[in-house]
Amino acid sequence: MEVNFKQTRFRINLVTSLLVILWNSTVVADLADEGPMLTVTAAQGVIKVTEAGGVSRTIATVKQGTRLWPFETKGNWYEVMDPKTQEHGWISNRDVSAVQYTREQQQQLSEAHESNTRGTTHFNKSEYKKAEPFYLKSLQVKLRILGEVHPDTATAYNNLGMMYLKMRDLKKAEPYLIKCYQINVQTQGEIHSSTSTTLNNIGVLYSTKANYSQAEPVYLKCLEITRNLVGDEHADVAKSLANLARLYGDMGKYDQAEEAYLESIKIYRKTLGENNLHTARALSSLGWLYYYMADYSKAETLLLDSVRIFQSLFGENNPDTARAINMLGSFYQTRGEHSKAESYYLQSLAIFQKTLGEKHPHVATSMYNVAMFYNGIGEFSKAESNFLQSLEIYRQVYGDFHPDTANVLNSFGLLYSNVGEYAKAEQYYLQSLKVRRKLFGNDNTIVANDLYSLGNFYQSTGQYSKAEPLLLKCLEIYLEAFGEQHPQSAGSFNSLGTLYLQLNEFSKAETHLLKSLSINRKLNGNEHVAVAHALGSLGGLNQQKEDLAKAESYYQQSLEIYLKVFGEGHSSTIGSFSDLSMIYALKGEFEKSVRLQDKARQNIRRHMVRVLPGLSEATQQVFLRERYRTGFESALTLGWIRKTDSKTASLSAAWLLNGKSAAQEAQAESAVMSTGQSAPLAQELRQVRDQISKRTINSGGKQNTEWLTRLKQREEELQKKLGNVGLNLQKRDPWVTVESVRNQIPKGTVLINIARFHEFNFKTSPQKQYWKPSRYAAWIIPATGAGEIQVIDLGESEPIDREIFSMRKQIQATLKTLPETGEVAAVAEFKKSITELSQRVLRPLEPAIEGMENIILSPDAELWTVPWGALLTSDDKYLIEKHQIHYVVSGRELVDQEKISGETSASVIFADPDYNLGIDLAPVRTTRSQLKLRFSSSAHFPPLAASAAEAESIKPSLESFVGHPARLLLQAAAQEATFKELHRPRVLVLSTHGYFEQQPIFNQAANGPVQFENPFLRCGLALAGCNNRADALKSGKEDGILTGLEIVGTDLRGTELVVLSACETGLGDISNGEGVAGLRQAFQLAGAESIVSSLWQVEDNETAKLMDLFFKNLADGKTKSEALRQSQLTRIKIRRERNGAAHPFFWAAFTLTGQE
């Protein structure tokens, strides 16, 4: 039997603590009424029954001193049970006598009863440590006076067992519950309600231990006894069926769980009616099961029915109703319908506050759920606020030392860890651990869970000396509580093995990892994902030890399991492809390495498109940092070192095409998919794919196959719908082949795709650095039939980047120095600054572009900031004078040129915004990006003197080009709200200030952690009212700052051209292999086909002249890149004729990115 423990743990976390407390049947209760035990006083006591016809028959004789429990009294006869056969009969009062207690014993029993009551009071408050001494005292007294074989003694054993179960001290809980069961069977028989209740509690114990194979027969026996006691159609039978259904759900046996729930509901309806508390609870539980079965329509219906019943029973303002509404909020949260989820969570909280008061623990629990919701959607400030309020109430009601207080503290640790505030995270993790240690002692499994969390936190932050003792103690507790053969023990062994691997303590690492592998194989069989994970860890260990043969074997076994369970597209399989590829490269078997790397790159591209947009920002960071970046750069290294092999050159060209700017693309899609009509569709798609994965793991059976078929059909439907509302990244296969790109490259044109990447050292030993300094390389991709793909090395990036910084500094100083030196001298100085750079980056490429009329260029990193048209060729000409250049972000754009159906709207020109506009602003249309906008509050944008004239000048040419009138929005009309209302204008011109804020600088090693913070939040355009943005936001108006993320959310599909006649609109975030993410990419992701943007702050009048020429050339029928080039050549000619030279500052800033 295979059990998805991760899934079970998620389910426990998902269904709130309110539900668990309310609906579990594991409550402490007396199992039998107090009554006098009978002692056999005759030499032999005779137990008889009366047959039909009045004939008496002896069924048993019991020896003197035997103790019997009287079930009923009739005259001189007691109904008792034969201890051997459990058959019931009658014994005469002449053969027995009631046990007599002295007054002192009666007083002690009364005190024991009081101790039990006080223990139960503490138990109900979750004060288990306080309850323990009272329960122990009650048991000791009952053992001494009543003896072990007495129902009241059994009750005492049960209470202690249930207390230890709640404390998760399972090793202590089990013998107490087993002893209770044995006494009940001995005194009252198997077919008795007390025995049935005890069996249910033992079933809960085994379920908690994840020992489902033991739990199932216990629950089935409980059901059998209940049916024997009350018949098939009784509410107690329905309750037993519901317990069994929950177990089957945890086991992943959804079909059996569904059958049991349906039978339970049928009985409840027949015996108690439709509008009944138990019916409502069962409906809600079945609703959650349907959710996990991906039958969302049924799930929603049942959860809504459950709420309706609670409302009819108790009214709207009732705690039970609030609990049901809270569950509905959880459902919509997991479906991604965040507005509905938030509404139900807040409604539930309001009811609790109204009915129970502001300071009730249920209010605190509801606030905790609200906080977890906000934490899940990245609204960390709201999450923090609700966590704080929840913690305050728990502390007021329960004090500092209570399980619920600890839960909030632990969640604070997770929250602050997610946002990178590690000092705070550590503080709260430690507080949670302190509370749980005081509540449960040092050796409890609940404490072990905290040790595990804190240990892994320290491990993830590189604090290995702190992590080791915590993880060792955690393992010790798990072994004591569960033994070796348990998933948590296996996980603990694996964590320690991974830690020792990071510490280069290979012997210890191997011991722990092998133990984890052994346990997982015994628990789950040889073809389970936990086994694959353990094998992968051992592969990594042997790779570190340079035992490549063993590493290959372990990685190969791991890959075979992942392929069988998940297929090629799962992240675990992708990681396995990469691991094996690395081993083969280290062994020098490059053909095998390249083949596996190609599988990895293709599937990671598909995985990123499918999964990354749905992750939280923190989880995206982990994926991009730990799974994406290093794999991408090592793949590019493999392509570079094998550059003379034509097959590798072609494959690695595809890796670059599909990997470049993929992170920003996915982050932009995430922003779009989190709002509007796409949000529920995107969330359902992720849930459907999750269910496909689970159903694939638990394969087998006709019903499962039918479910898989339906799920895959739904997946296709959702993909099509998302294509209409999102960025169309959910298409069937996002992988772009090199062949398809080459087919789109015209004759006489070449694509130059450049990457900056850290070079992976495939020949290193573990004691040396795996990563060498970063370098630039160019993949030369000609048209189909025009030759082979080449890989050209441009050298290490540091000297190239240094030359770029020097060149840009010289350009930016031009306006200050030009009046004194004159343009001829300024150009001579510029050529000095650009010569070395041209030698480094252009000279190696010249043989590849010789004879080419057009260059399609995709630079990378700092090379995006270079005016390539102004680089000097070997014959001392500007590159633009010999070649036509247009840019692409990645090269994928050459293939992704699907025309959008539907008509475009009129072209629009935004110009000369009134930055100081302070009145009559349009109301804010809420966007998530506004909440995250970061820029200096003191930034001030001055007016652009020539902007209005430029707009008036280009308007006729623009109208001639598009063949219809254009809208001109000046001054107060050039507002942010107006931009957001645009719908597919054919051409869009923005003559205004642009801005780009540099990403915060992190202290990074050569291949250290990189923050893939969303770059579209730090670039934007200034529109009307932006200088009054603080006041505008306070009054609920648009702030006049249009961020890149807001641009991504605008519908520009079908827009042929966007012209950003603003300063530095071509700049953006720079990352290895990621191109540049800024305004031009934001407009492309919004759907625009081509973007004209600038590389530096352009002189106002010169910009107006260049733009006027550009639109006249377009109106004359020239292509976009030809129109821009001819405009620039014209300005070069005019300045040379007038000034004797033409400095690139005036003409080289503007570039064309996107489609022709």
N, C-alpha and C positions, 0 to 999 in steps of 0.2 A: 504493500500500500504506500502510495506517495502522498506526502502531506506538504502543502505549501505554507511553511511556517511564517514566512514574510507576509503572506497574504492574511494569515490569521491574526498576526500582530497588528496589521493595518486595520483590520476590521474592529479589533478591540479598541484601538485608538479612535476610530471613526464614530462608532456608536457611543454616545456620550456617557459620562459617568452617571448621569441622571437615569438613563435607561437601564444600565447594569444594576444599579441599586434598586430600582423600582420593580424590575421584571424577573430577576433571578430568584429562584425558589430556595436558595441556600440561606435561609434565615435560622437564627438560633431559637429554638422553641422546646418546651417540654415534650418528650415523646410519649409519655404515659401519665395518666392521672395518678396521684399518690394513692396507694392502697396497701392493705396489710398483706405481706407475704404469708403463705401457709407453710407450716412444717409438718411432715408426716410423723405422727407420734406412735402409730401402730407398728407392729413388727413388719407388716406389709400393708401398704395402702392399696386399695382396689379402686381402679377407675373403670366405670361402666358406661354403657350406652343402652338406651331402650330401643329395640327394633320395632318394626311395624307389627302391630298386634299385641304390643305391650310386653314382649319378651325381652328380658334384661340379658345383656352380653358383656362380659369382662373384656376390655381391650388392653389392659396393662395392669401390672402390679409394680409398685415402686417401693424401694426399701426405706426403712426408718431413717429420718433425718433429711430426706429429700425436700427441697424447697420448691413450692409450686405457686404460680401466680393465678389468683382467682379472677376470671373474666366476668362471671355473673354468679349471683346467689339466689337459690330458690329453696325456701324452707330450710331443711337440714342438709342441703346439697350445694356443693360449689362446682361451677364449671371450670375445669382445668385442662391442661394439655400434657399428653404423654411426652416427656423430654426426648424419647428415642424416636418415635414415629411422627411426632407433632400432630397426632390425631386428638381431637377434642372429645372429652367425656365428662362424667360427673363422679365426684368422690364425696363420701359421707363425712359429716362433721365429727363422726366418732373416730375417724382415722387421722384427722388433722386438727391442728389448732393454729389460730392466728398468732404470728410472732408478736410478743409483748415487749414493749420498751419501757425502761425505767423513766421516771420523771426527768432525770439528768440527761438520758439519751434523747428524750423528746425535745428538751431544751436545745441540745446540740444540733438535732435535725432542723429545728426551727431556725437556728443561727446559720446552718448550712443553706437553707432555703433563702435566707436574707442575703447571704454571700452570693448565691447564684443570681439573685435579682440585681444586686449592685454590679456584679460582673456584666450582666446583660445591659445595664444602663450605660456603662463605659463602652461596651461593644457597639451599641447603636450609635455612639458618638465617634466611632473609629478610634477610640482610645484603648488599643489592644493591650499595651503594656500595663495599663492600669487595671484592665479587666483580668489579666492573667492570675494575680495572687488570689482574687476572690473565687475564680473558677477552681483553682487548685485546692483551696481550702474546702470548698463544697465537696469536691471529689474525695478528699482525704477522710472527711467526716462520714460520708456515705459508705465508703469502703469499710471503715471501722465498725459502723453500726449496722448498716443494711447488708453488708457483704457485697461481693462482686456481682453475683447473679441476682440482680434486682433492676427493674425498669428505671427506677430513679437514678441508680448508679450509671446505667446506660446513658441517661440524659446528661449526666455530668461529663461522661466521656465525649459525648457528641458536642457539647458546648466548647470544650477545650479543643477538640479537633477542628471545629468550625472557626474558632478564634485563630488557631495556627494557620489554617487555610487562608484566612483573610490577611494574615501577616506574611503570607507566602513562605512560611516555614513548613514546607511540604513534608519534609522528613519526619517532623514531629507530628504533623496533622494525621498522617496515614495510620499509625498504630492506634490512635485514639478512636478514629472513625471505624476502623476494623473491629476493635474491641466492642464498641457500641453495637455494631451489627451482630456480632457473635452473641452478646447478652440478649439482645432482642429476639434472635432466633431461638435461643435456649429458653427464654421465659415466655415469649408470646408467639413464637413460631414464625415461619417465613411468610405465611399468608396473613399479614397484619400491617396496618397502616404505618406503625412505627418502623417496622422493618423496611417498608417501601421508602419512607422518607430518608432513612439512613442510607439506603442504596443510592438514592438520588444524590445525596451529599458526597458519597464516595465517587460517583460518576463525575461530579464537578471537580473533585480532587484530581482524578486521572486526566480530565480534559485540561485542567490548568497545567499539569505536567506535560501536556501535549502527547500523552500516552493514549492515543485514540483507540488502539487495538484492545486495551483493557477497559476503556470507558464504554465502548459500544455494548459489550455483553452485559455490563452492569445496568445501563439504561434499559436495555431490552428486558432484563429480569425484573426491573422496577415496573415496567409497563405490564409485564405478564401478571405480577402480583396484584397490581391495581385492577386489572381486568377481572381477576378471580374474585377480588373483594367486592367490586361494585358493578360488574358487567361491562359490556362494550360501549355503551352510550351513557357516559357519565363525565361530568366536568373534570374529575380527577384523572380520568383516562386522557382527556384532551390536553391536560397539563403535562402529563408524561410524554405524550406524542410531541408536544411543542419542545420539550427538553431534548428529545431525541433528534428532532429536526434541526435544532441549533448545533448539535454535535455533527450531524451530517454536513451542515453548511461549513463548519470549521474544517472538516475533512476534505472539502471540495467535492463532495458527492451531492451535487445540486439537485439532481433528479430525485434521489431518495429523500432529500430534505423537503423538496416541494411536495412530494406525496404525503409526507408526515404532517406538514403544516396544513395542507388542504383537508386531511382527515380530522385534524384537531379543530379547525375552524367549523367544519360541518357539525361536529359534536357540540361545540360551544353554541352554535346557532340553534341547534335542536333542543338543548337542555337549558340554556340561559337566555336565548333570544339574540337578535341582531344587535340591539343597542345595549351592549353589556361590556363592562370593563375588560373582562378576559378576552372577549371576541375582538375588541379594538386592539388589544396588545398583540394578539396573534396575527391580525391583519397587518399591523405595522411590521412585525417580524418577517412575514411573508413578502411584504413590499421590499424590505432590504435584501432578501434573497433574490428577488427578481432583478434588483439593481445589479447584483453581482453576476447574474445570468445575462446581463445586458438587455433585458426586456424592460426598457425604461418606461414604456407606456403603462404596462401592468403595475410596475413599481409605484409610479406616481399616483395611479388611481387608488391603490390600496392605502398608501400613506395619507392621501386626502380623505378617504373613507374613514380611516382611523381618527383623524382630526375631527371629522364631522360627528362621529359617535361620541367622542369625548366632549365636544361642545354641547351635544344634545343631553348628555348625562349630567354634566357639571356646569354648563354655561360657558360663556367666553372667558370670564375672569375667574379661573380656577387653576391651581398648580398643575393638576393632571392634564388639563388642556394645554397649558404652557409647555409641558414636557413633550407632548405630541407635536406641537407647532415647532419646537426646537429641532425635533427629528426631521421635520419637513425642510427646515433650513439646512440641515446637514446634507440632505439629499440633493437639494438644488446647488449647494456649494460643490459637491463632488461632480455635478453635471456641468459646472462652469457657468451656471446662470446666477451670476453674483448679485445682481440687483434683487432677484427673488430671494436668494439665500439671506442677504442682508436684511431684507424686509421681515422675513420670518424670524430670524434671530432677534432682531430688535423688538418685534411684537411679543415674542416669548419673554424677553427680559422685562418689558413693560408690564406684562401680566404678573410675573413674579413680584416685581416691585410693588404693584398695586395691592396684591392679595397677601403678601407676606411681609411687606415693609422693606425699606432700603437696605437693612443690615442683616438680612437672612442669608444663611449659607447657600440656599438654592439660588438666590440672587447672585451671589459670588460665583457659583458654578456656571450660571448663565452668562455672566460677564466674561468668565474664562473662555467659554465657547465662542463668544463674540470676538475676543482677542485672538483666539486661534484662527478664526476666519480671516481677520484682517492680516494676521501674520502670513497666512497662506497666499493672499493676493498681493503681498508686498506693501500694504499700507502700514508700515512699521510704527509710525507715530500713533496711529489709532490703536494698534495692537498694544503698544506700550502703555497707553492710557488705561485701557480696559484691564490689562494685567495688573496694573498698580491698584486700581479700585477693587479688583477681585482679591488681591493679596491683603489689602487693608481690612476688608470684611472678614476674611478667614482669620486674620490675626485677632480681630476684635471678638469674634465668636469663639474660636477654638484656641487662640494663642499662637505662639510661634511654632510650637511643636505638634503638628498635626499632618496627616498624609496629604490633605488638600492644599495646605500651605506649601508643603514640599513640591507638589505638582507644579504650582505656579512658579516657584523659584527655579525649578528645572527648566520650565518653558522659557523663562527669562534668559537662562543660559543659552538655549537654542536661538532665541531671537537675536541676542547681541553677537553670538557667533556668526549668524547669517549676515549681519551688517558689518562684520569686521571689527567690532569693539571687543577685542579678545580679553582685555583686562576685566571689563564688566562681566563678560560671559563666565570667566573663571570664578569670579566672586560669587555669582549666583549658583553655579554648579556646586561650589564648596558649601554654600549655605544649605542647599537641598540635601547634600550628603550628610551634613551635620544633623539636620532634623530627622532624617530617616534612621540614622544610627541611634539617635536617642529614643526613637519610637520602637524600632525593631531590633536593636542590638547591632553588633558588628558583623555578625555571621548570618545575616538574613539575605534571601535571594533578591528582595526589593532593594536592599542596600547594594547588593552585587550589581544590579542594573545601573545604579548611579555610579558605581566604581567603573563600570564598563564605559559609560558615556564620558565620564571625566578622563579616563585613561585614553580613550580614542581622541578626545579633544586635545590632550597634551601631545599625543602622537602626531596629530594633523598639524600642530603648530611647532613641531620640531623639539618639544620639551621631553626628550626621551627618558631622562633620568626620573622625571616625575611620573611618566606613564607606566614604567615597568612595575613598580610595587603595587600600583592600583590594579593593573591587569592580572598580576599574580594572585592578589587577594581575591579578585573576582573569580578567577578559575578555581581557587580553593573552595570558595563557597558553593559554586555550581556543582563541583564534584561531590561535596558533602551532601547537598540537597538532592541532586538529580542522578549522581553517578556519572560515569564516563559516557554512557550511551544516551546522550541527549543533545538536541540541537544547540542549546545554549553552551554546553560544555565544548562542543565542536567549534562553535564560533569563537569562544574564548581562547582555545588552543590556536586557532588561526590568527587572531589578533596579536597574540604574543609572538607567534612565528614571524609575522610581518614586521613587528617591532624589532626583533632580533636581526632580521634581514637588513633593516635600515641601520642597525648598529654594527653591521658586518660581523656579528657573532653567528657564524654559519652553522656550527654544530648545534647550538641551542635552537636556531631557526628550523633546522631540518627535523629535529626531534618533535617539535610542536606541530609543524606542518604535516608530518607523516601521521601523527596521532589524529589530527583533524581529518585527514583523508580516510584513515581507518574507520573512525566513528561514522563519518558520513556514508561510507560504503555499507556499513552494517545497518545503519538506520534507513537508508534510501535506495540501496541497490547500486549497481555500477554505472547506471546511465541517468544520473540525476544532476541537476545544475550545481548543487552543493559540492558534489564530487568533482565536477569540472572546474569549479572555482578553486578547490584545494589543489588539484593537479596543476592549474595555472600558477598558483603561488609557488609550488615546488619547482616548476619550470623557471620562474624568476630567480629562485635561490640558486639553482645550478648554473644559470646564466652568469650570476654574480661570481660564482666559484670558478667560472670558465670551464665547467664541464659541459661542453656544448652538446655532446651526444645525449647525455641524460636530459638536458634542458629540452632538446628537440623531441625526445620521447614523451616527456610530460606534456609539453605544449600540444603535440599531435593528439594525444589521448583527450586532452581538454577540448580541442577543436572538434574532434569527432562527436563528442557528447553535445556540444553547443549546436553543431549542425543538425544533429538528429532531433534535438528538442526545439530549437528556435528557428533553424534555417539560417541563411546567409546574412539577413538584414538586421539581426539583433546586435545590440551594442557589445554584448559579451563575445559573440562570434567575431565581430569586427576586431575587437581587441586581440583575439586569438590569432587571426590572420596576421596582424601587425607583429605579434610576438614571434611567430614562426618565421616571418619575413626577416626580422632582425637576426635571428639565429643563423639563417642561411647566409645572410650578408656577412656576419662575423666569421662564418666558416669559409667564406669566399665562393659560395655557391650562388652566384648572383642571378642566374637564370630563374632558379626556384624563388629566390627572394623577390625579384621583380614581379613574377606571376602572382605571388600572394599579396604583395603590396598593392597591386592593381585591384585585386578583389577587395582589399581593405578600403582603398580610397573610394571606389565606386559605392560601396555600401555605407561608408561613413557620410558621404554626400547625401544619400537617400535618407539615412537616419537623422541627419541634422535637419533636413527639410520637414521630416515627419514629426520629430520629437522636440527639437530645441525651442521652437516658438511657444510651446506650452509649458515650459519650465519657469520657475521663479527666477528672478535676476540672479540670486545667490547661487542657485543650482546651475544656471547657465554658466556662471563664472567658473565653477568647478569643472564642468564638462569642457569648456574651451581651454582652460588652463591645463588640465590633467590628461584629457583624452584627445583633444584636437590639435593643439599647437605643436607639441613635440612630435606627434605622428606625422603632421604635415611637413615639418621641417626635415625630419629624417628621411621622408619620402623624396623630397626635393634633392637632398644630398645624394641619395641613391641614383636619381636621374642624372645628377651632375657628374658624379664619378664614373658613370657608365655612358657618358655623352657620345663616345665614339661608336656605341652600339645603336644602330638605327631603330631597332624595335624598342629598346628602352627609351630612346629619345622621343619616340612617338607616344609611348604610354605615359611618360612623365609629363609631356606637354598637356595631356588630358588631365593629369593630376593637378597641374597648375591652373588650367582653365576652370576646373570645377571647384578648386579650393580657394581661389582668390576671392576676397570680399564675402565669402560665404558666412562668416560670423556676423558681420553687420547686416547682411541680407536677412538672416534668421532673426536677429534682434529687432529689425524694423518690422518684420512680419508679426513678431510677438506683440508689438505695440498695436498694430492694426487689429489683430485677432482678439485682443483683450477688450475691445470696445464694440459697440454697435451690434448689428444683427449677426456678425460673424462669431461672436463670443460663444454662444451655446452650440453652434455648429462645430467649432473647433474643439470645444471640450468634449462633445459627444464623439467626435472622430478619435480623440485620444483614448476615451474610455472603450470604444469599440475595439480599437487595436489592442488595448490592454486585455480585453476579454478573449480576443483571438489568441493572444499569447498564452493565457491561462488554459483555454480549451485545448490548445495544442499540447501543452504539458500533460493535462489529464485526458489524453486521447483514449478513444475506444468507445464502442457503443453506438447504436443507430441514432439515438437522440442527440448525442454529442456531435456527430457528423452533420445532422440537420441544423443544429445550432451554429456550427462553423460556417455552413453555407449561407445562412441568413445573415450572420455577422459580416461576412465578406461582401455580400450584396449591399448591406447598409454602408459599409466602408466606401464602396464605389459611389453611392448616391451622395454621401457627404462630401467626397472629393470634388464632385461636379458642382455642388452648391457653393463650396468655398471658392472655387474658381471664379464665381460671379461676384463675390463680395470682398475677397481679400486680394492678395498680391499674385495669385495664381501660382504659388509655389507648391501647392498640393497636387500638382499634376502627376500623372501616372509614373513617369520616370524623369527625375530632374537631372540625371547624368547626361552631359553634353559630350558627344564623341568628337574626336579630332577630325574625323572624316566629314562630319556635318559642318564643322567650322570651315574647313578648307573648301568645301563646296560653295560657301557663301563669299569667299574672298575672290574679288574680280581679278582678271588677268592683268598683269602689270602692278599688282599690289601684294604686299607682304605684311603679315601680322608679327609684330615684335612684342612678346610677352615677357616682362622682366619680373624677377622675384628677388627680394632680399631675404636671406635665411641664414640661421646659424648652421654651420657645417657639423654634421654628426661624425664623430671619429669611430669608424667601424673597426679600427685596429687597436683600440685602447684596451688596457686592463682595468679592472675595477678600481685600482688605486689611483688611476689618472683621470683626467677630465674627459668626459664623453663628448663635450661640445667645444668646438673651436670657434674663433671669432666669426661674426656674420660676414657674408659676402653677397655680391650681386651676380646673377647669371641671367642670360637672355635665351628664351626659346624662340627660334626663328621658324615661323609657320607659313610656308608659301601656299599659293592656290593649288587645288588639285591638279596633278600632272606637271607642276612647275618645279619639281625637285623634292628632296627629302627634308625632313625637319632637322634642324641643327640646334645644338646647345652650345652657347658661347659664354665663356667665363669673362666677367668684367672686373674681377678682383675683389679684395676685401672692401667692406663697406665704409670703414672708418675714414680712410683718406678721401674717398669719393664724397662722403657726406661733408667732410671738412671743406672741400672745394665748393660744394653747393652752398654752404652757409656763407662762405666768403663772397661768392658771386651774388647772392641775394642781398647781402649787406651793401655791396657796391651799388646794386640797382636802386635800393631804397634811399641811398644817399644822393642819387642823381639830381633831384629837384634842388637840393641845397647847393651843390657844386657847379651845376650847369651854367648859371648866370656868370660865374667868374671864369670858368675854363673854356666855355663854348662847346658846341656839340661834337666838333671834330676831335678835340682832345678827350672829351668824355667817352666817345666811342673807342678811341685808342686804349684808354684805361680799361674799358669794359672788356675789350678783346684780350688784354693781358689776364684778366681775372677768369675768363671763360676758356682760355686755351688749354690749360691743364685738365680741366673737366672734360673738354671735348676729346682730348687725347685718351682719357680713361674710359669714357662711356660710348663715344661715337666712333672713334677710330676702329675698334674691334668689330663694329657692326657694318662698316662701310662696304666690305666685300659682299655682304648679304643683301644690301639695298641697292647695289649698283645696277643700273638699268631699270629700276622700279620707279614708276611715276608717283605712286601713292604709298604711304606708310600708315598702317593702322597700329597705333602704339598704346600699349598698356604698361605704364611704368609701375614702380612699386616704391613704397616708403618715401624717402626724401626726393627720389627722382621725379615724383609727382609735382614737386615745387619748381622743377627746372623748366625754363622756356625752351623747349626742344627746338623750336623753329629758329632760335637765336644761337644754337650751337654752331661751331665753325667746322666746315668740312676740310678735307685735306688740301683743297685748293683755295682755302681762306674765304669761302662763301658761307653765308648763313644757310642753314639746312632748308629753311623755307623757300629759298631761292631755287633750290634744285628739286624739292619734293613737296608734294601736298601731304599734310599730316592731319589725321583726326584720331581722337583718343577713344579708348573703351576702358571700362573699369576692370573687366576680367577677360573679355573675349566671348563670354557666353552670349552677350547681347547680339552678336552676329547671327546667332541661330534663333534666339528668343525674339522673333520679330512678328509674332502673330498680331494681325490687325484686329482691333476691337470693333465688334459690331455696334451699330448705333451711330447717330450723327454727332459731330462735335458742335460746340457752341461758338459764338462770336469770339474773335481774338480780343485780348485785353492788355492794356498798357497801364501799369502802376508807375507813377512818376511824381517827383517833388512832394513827398508826403509832408504834412504839417506835423512835425515831430513833437511840437509843443501843444498840440490839440488837447484841450482839457475838459470840454463839455460835449454833450450830445453824442457820447460814445455808444456804440452798439452793445447790447447785453452780452455777457460772456457765454459762449457755448462750452460747457464743461469738457475739458480734455484731461487725461491723466498726465500728459506731459507738463501742463501748467503747474502741477503740484511739485514737479521735480526740477523746474527750470532753475538753472544756476548761472548767474552772471552778476557782475558788480553792480550794486544798487546805485553807485555814483556815476556809472557810465552815462555820457551825454552825447547825443548825435546832433551835429550841426547841420544846417540846411545845405542842400546841393544846388549851387547857383545855376548850373547849366542843365539840370535834370528836366525841367519843364520844356525848355527849348529843344532838347534832344528828342523828347517825346513827340512834340509837334512836328519836328523835322522828319522822324522816321515813320510817322503815321501814314502818310500817303503811299510810301513804298511798301509798307506792311500790307496795306489794303489792296494794293496792286498785286502783291504776291499771293494773298489768300483769296482775293476776288470778292470780298464783302467788307462792310464797314467794321471798324474796330472800336471798342469801348476805351475811352481815355479817362482814367481816374486820377485826378490831381488833388493835392492838398488834403482837405478833410475827407475827400472821397476815397483816398488810398488807405483804407482801414483793414485791419486784420480780419474782422468779422466778414467783410466783403470777400476777401480772399478765400476764406473757408467755405463760402457758399458757391465757389466756382464749380462748374461741372463740365469737364473736358473741353476747355477752350482750345481752338486749333493752334493758336500761337499765344504765348504769354511772355510779356516783357516786364521786368521789374527794375526800374532805375532808382536805386536807393542804396543806403548803406547795408553792407553785409558784415557779419562778425563771426569770428571763430575763436573759441577759448581753448587754450592748450590743456591737455589732460594733465592732472597732477602727476608730478614726477615720483616714481617709486624706486627704491634702491633695489635694483635687480641684478642678479648674477647673469652670466652669459645666457643661461637658459632658465632663469628664475621665474617666479610667478608673474604673470602679466594680467593686469586688470582689463578685461574686455568691457569696460563701462560703456554704456550706450552713448556713442559719439554724437548722435543726432539731437542730444539734449544740450550740446555745447556749441552749436552753430545756428545761425538764423539770419533773418532780415529785419530791418527796422522799418516800421510803418507808422501811420499817423498815431499820435498820442504816446509814443514810446517813452518820451522824456517825462511823462507823468504816470508811468506804469504803477508805481506804488499806490498812488491815490486811486487809480482806475480799478485795481484789484480789490481795494478795500470797499469800493462802492459797487462791486459786482460787475465791472465792465472789462472788456478785452484790454490787455496791457500794451498792445501795439508791437510786441515782440513775437515774430513768427518763427518758431524753432524748427529745426530739421525734422523732429519727430512729428510736429503738427503738419508739416508739408507731406510727410509719408502718408498720413491719414487722409489726404485730399485726393479726390478722384480726378486724375489727370490722364487716365487711359485714353489713348487716341490723340493726345496733344502732340503735335508734330515737333514743336520747338519751344524751348524756354530760353530766354535771353536774360542773364543776370548781369545787368549793367551796373554792377556794384563792386566795391573793393573786396579783394581776397575771398571771393565766393568759390574759388576753386580749391581752397585749402581745406584741410580736415585732419582727422585723426590718422596717424601713420603707425602701421604695425607690419612686422615681417609677414610677407605673403598675403597681406590683407588689403593691399592697395591703399587708397585714401578714402576715408568715410567723412563726407561733409555734405554741403548743400547740393552739389551736382548729383551725388549718388541718391540723396533724399528725393530729388525731383525724378530721377530715373525709377526709383522704387515706387513712386506714386503713379508711374505709368508714362511719363514723358519720354518721347523717343530720342530727342537730342537736347543737349544743354550747352549753351555758350556761357562760360564763366571766366573769372580773372584770377591771376596768381598773386597780384600785389595791388596796393592802393594806387589806382589809376588816376591820372590827371583828368579833371572834369571835362574840359573842353575837347581834349583829344579823344576821350571816350565817345562824346557826342558825334564827332566827325567819323570815327571808325564805324559806329553803329549805323550811321546814315548810309555810308558806303555799303555796308553789309546787306542792309535790307534792299537797297537799289539793285545789288547783284542778284539777290534772291528773286526780285521782281523780274529781272532779265532772264530768269530761267536757269541760273547756275545752281549746282548742288550746294548743300550747306557748307561742306568743307571747302569747296572751290570758292564759294562766295566770301568766306572768311579770309582765305588765303589771298585772294585778289584784293580784298580791302586792305590787308596788311601790306601787300606789295605796293599798292598805290600810295599808302602813307609813307612807306620807305622812300619811294621815288620822289614824292613831294618834299620830304624833309631833306633829302640829299640835294635836290635842286636848290632849295632855299637856304640850307644851313651847311651844306658840304658833307653831311653825314646824317645817318638816321639811327639814333640810339634805341635799342630794344625796349627801353623803359616805356616808350610811347606807343609801340605797336605789338609787342610780343606777349603782353599779359594775357590776352584773351585766347581761350582754347575751345575747341568743339569736342564734346564727349557724347558718345552714343551712336545712333544710326545715321547713315548718310541721308 
